């Protein structure tokens, strides 16, 4: 696996500072400083486990002497009751890090599980499942990592790495043509994607030679017509109220990408427990 993004390290530091503060007064008052514990993290549901390296980093940032051993490959399906990791180390440190580690592991695994469900729903089509910028504030890189671990791909990381001309930009500029001309005049060198709400918008975007067109809340029939109209001259992204019930039909319309905000804004936290043995 690739090294974790520095933003994830910073997110863990913030989370630990928020939870631990001046110290774990409960553990420090009850557990002897020399006490050691062994523990195991157990899945409490079926799903995709992801973020084991993030959880391990939490423990090691609290105490470098904690040993963390993954028991299952990253990004694989696990069953209810399955042990996904084992660890041992100073008892105080383990209990201090526990909740923060499980919070991160539960979030990453929850997003990865929902992403995998969408990816499997479109299997056999050419459609690629994308995330959006609808991530938890301050956890953008973590949430996007979770999508990758679930088998999806990342859309733009932020407002800085791609030009995406949406309805408000178009309305302000007066037309798709005017908005694209202004974007190109800025000479950023970035790929341009244009939001299209009608087939006439698709035609206008195609006439301008944009690389990618976002089909916003179009019906299945409109998407099929957009695919025929485009004929490979631009890549097409479907977006808007995509669900597990509708995603297969959207993929079968022939679009290249399907962006799903729910991957990161509505994923249920994966249920895990950490059981300790003295």
C-alpha positions in Angstrom: 0.0 0.0 0.0 1.1 3.6 -0.7 2.1 5.7 2.3 -0.7 7.5 4.1 -1.2 11.2 3.1 0.2 13.7 5.5 -3.3 15.1 6.0 -4.3 11.8 7.6 -1.4 12.0 10.1 -2.7 15.5 11.0 -6.3 14.3 11.4 -5.1 11.6 13.8 -3.1 14.2 15.8 -6.2 16.4 16.0 -8.4 13.5 17.0 -6.1 12.4 19.8 -5.7 15.9 21.1 -9.5 16.2 21.2 -10.0 12.9 23.0 -7.0 12.6 25.3 -6.4 16.2 26.2 -4.2 16.4 29.3 -4.4 12.6 29.7 -6.6 9.6 30.2 -7.4 10.1 33.9 -9.5 6.9 34.2 -6.9 4.5 32.8 -4.0 6.3 34.5 -5.7 6.1 37.9 -6.7 2.4 37.7 -4.1 0.7 35.6 -0.5 0.2 36.9 2.1 1.9 34.6 3.8 -1.5 34.1 0.7 -3.4 33.1 0.5 -4.9 29.6 -2.5 -6.1 27.7 -3.3 -8.3 24.6 -6.3 -7.4 22.5 -8.2 -8.2 19.3 -10.3 -6.1 17.1 -13.5 -8.0 16.0 -15.9 -7.2 13.2 -19.5 -7.0 14.4 -21.0 -7.1 11.0 -20.3 -8.3 7.5 -18.5 -5.8 5.3 -15.2 -4.6 3.8 -12.5 -3.9 6.3 -10.3 -0.9 5.4 -8.1 1.5 7.3 -6.2 -1.1 9.4 -3.0 0.9 8.7 -4.8 4.1 9.9 -5.8 2.3 13.1 -2.3 1.0 13.6 -0.9 4.5 13.2 -3.3 5.8 15.9 -1.9 3.3 18.4 1.7 3.9 17.5 1.2 7.7 17.7 0.1 7.1 21.3 2.8 4.6 22.1 5.5 3.3 19.7 5.8 0.1 21.8 2.3 -1.1 20.8 2.5 -3.9 18.4 -0.4 -4.1 15.8 -0.9 -7.2 13.6 -3.5 -7.2 10.8 -5.3 -10.6 10.5 -6.9 -10.0 7.1 -5.8 -8.2 3.9 -6.9 -4.6 3.5 -10.0 -4.0 1.5 -11.5 -7.6 1.8 -14.9 -8.8 2.9 -15.0 -10.0 6.5 -17.8 -11.7 8.4 -19.5 -10.9 11.7 -17.3 -12.1 14.5 -14.1 -12.3 12.5 -10.9 -11.1 14.1 -9.4 -8.4 11.9 -6.4 -7.4 14.0 -4.4 -8.4 17.2 -2.4 -6.1 19.3 -0.5 -5.9 22.5 1.3 -3.2 24.5 1.2 -1.1 27.7 -2.4 -1.3 29.1 -2.7 2.4 29.7 -1.6 3.3 26.1 -4.0 0.7 24.5 -7.0 2.0 26.4 -6.1 5.6 25.7 -5.9 5.0 21.9 -8.8 2.6 21.6 -11.7 4.9 20.8 -9.9 7.1 18.4 -8.5 4.1 16.5 -11.9 2.4 16.3 -13.5 5.7 15.2 -11.1 5.9 12.2 -11.3 2.2 11.4 -15.1 2.3 11.6 -15.4 5.3 9.3 -13.0 4.0 6.7 -14.5 0.5 6.7 -18.0 1.9 6.4 -17.2 4.0 3.4 -15.3 1.2 1.8 -18.2 -1.2 2.4 -20.7 1.1 0.7 -18.3 1.8 -2.1 -17.8 -1.9 -2.8 -21.5 -2.4 -2.9 -21.8 0.2 -5.7 -18.8 -1.2 -7.5 -20.2 -4.7 -7.5 -23.6 -3.4 -8.6 -22.1 -2.0 -11.9 -19.8 -5.0 -12.5 -19.6 -6.0 -16.2 -20.3 -2.4 -17.4 -17.6 0.1 -18.2 -18.9 2.6 -15.6 -16.5 3.7 -12.9 -17.8 4.7 -9.5 -16.5 8.1 -8.3 -16.7 9.9 -5.0 -17.5 13.7 -4.6 -16.4 16.5 -2.4 -19.2 15.7 0.1 -16.7 14.5 2.7 -16.4 15.2 6.4 -14.7 18.6 7.0 -11.0 18.0 7.8 -11.2 14.3 6.7 -11.1 14.7 2.9 -8.0 12.6 2.3 -9.2 9.9 4.7 -12.6 9.6 3.1 -11.1 9.5 -0.4 -8.7 6.8 0.7 -11.6 4.8 2.0 -13.3 5.0 -1.5 -10.1 3.7 -3.1 -9.9 0.9 -0.6 -13.5 0.0 -1.5 -12.7 -0.2 -5.2 -13.9 3.2 -6.3 -12.0 6.1 -7.8 -11.5 9.6 -6.7 -13.0 12.6 -8.5 -11.1 15.9 -8.0 -9.6 16.3 -4.5 -10.7 19.9 -4.2 -11.3 23.1 -6.0 -7.7 23.3 -7.2 -7.0 20.3 -9.3 -9.8 20.4 -12.0 -12.1 22.9 -13.5 -15.7 21.8 -13.0 -18.1 24.4 -14.5 -21.4 23.9 -12.7 -24.8 25.6 -13.0 -24.0 28.6 -10.8 -20.9 29.3 -12.9 -22.9 29.0 -16.1 -25.8 31.1 -14.9 -23.4 33.9 -13.8 -21.4 33.8 -17.1 -24.5 33.7 -19.2 -23.9 30.5 -21.0 -21.7 27.3 -21.2 -19.8 28.9 -24.0 -19.0 32.1 -22.1 -18.0 30.1 -19.0 -15.7 27.8 -20.9 -14.1 30.7 -22.7 -13.3 32.4 -19.4 -11.9 29.2 -17.9 -9.6 28.7 -20.9 -8.5 32.3 -20.8 -7.2 31.7 -17.3 -4.7 29.2 -18.8 -4.6 26.9 -15.8 -3.8 23.9 -18.0 -6.3 21.9 -16.1 -8.9 19.5 -17.5 -12.4 21.1 -18.0 -15.6 19.4 -17.1 -19.0 21.1 -17.8 -22.3 20.3 -16.1 -25.1 19.7 -18.6 -28.8 19.8 -17.5 -30.2 19.3 -21.0 -29.3 17.6 -24.3 -28.8 21.1 -25.8 -26.2 21.7 -23.0 -24.5 18.5 -24.1 -24.4 19.7 -27.7 -23.0 23.1 -26.7 -20.3 21.5 -24.5 -19.3 19.1 -27.4 -19.1 22.0 -29.8 -16.5 23.6 -27.5 -14.4 20.4 -27.3 -14.5 20.0 -23.5 -13.0 16.8 -22.2 -15.7 15.8 -19.8 -19.5 16.4 -19.4 -21.4 15.9 -16.2 -25.0 14.8 -16.8 -26.9 16.4 -14.0 -30.0 14.6 -12.7 -30.9 13.4 -16.2 -33.4 10.6 -16.8 -32.2 7.3 -18.1 -33.5 8.1 -21.6 -31.7 11.4 -21.7 -28.5 9.8 -20.6 -28.8 7.2 -23.3 -29.3 10.0 -25.9 -26.4 11.9 -24.5 -24.2 8.8 -24.9 -25.3 8.4 -28.6 -24.9 12.2 -29.2 -21.4 12.2 -27.7 -20.2 9.1 -29.5 -16.9 9.1 -27.6 -16.0 12.7 -28.2 -16.0 13.4 -24.4 -16.3 11.2 -21.3 -19.6 11.3 -19.6 -20.3 11.4 -15.9 -23.7 10.8 -14.4 -24.6 12.5 -11.2 -27.5 13.2 -9.0 -29.5 11.1 -6.5 -27.7 7.8 -7.4 -28.6 4.9 -5.2 -27.9 1.2 -5.1 -31.3 0.6 -6.6 -30.7 2.8 -9.6 -26.9 2.6 -10.2 -27.0 -0.5 -12.5 -29.5 1.0 -14.9 -27.4 4.2 -15.0 -24.3 2.2 -15.8 -26.1 0.4 -18.5 -26.9 3.7 -20.3 -23.3 3.7 -21.4 -21.8 6.5 -19.3 -18.2 6.4 -18.3 -18.4 7.6 -14.7 -21.0 7.7 -12.0 -20.4 10.0 -9.1 -22.0 9.1 -5.8 -22.1 11.6 -2.9 -23.6 9.0 -0.6 -20.3 7.1 -0.5 -18.9 9.6 1.9 -21.9 11.6 3.3 -24.2 8.7 4.1 -22.1 5.6 4.7 -22.9 3.9 8.0 -20.0 3.5 10.4 -18.7 -0.1 10.4 -19.3 -1.8 13.7 -16.2 -3.1 15.5 -15.2 -4.0 19.0 -11.8 -4.3 20.8 -11.6 -7.0 23.4 -8.7 -7.0 25.8 -7.1 -9.9 27.7 -4.7 -9.2 30.6 
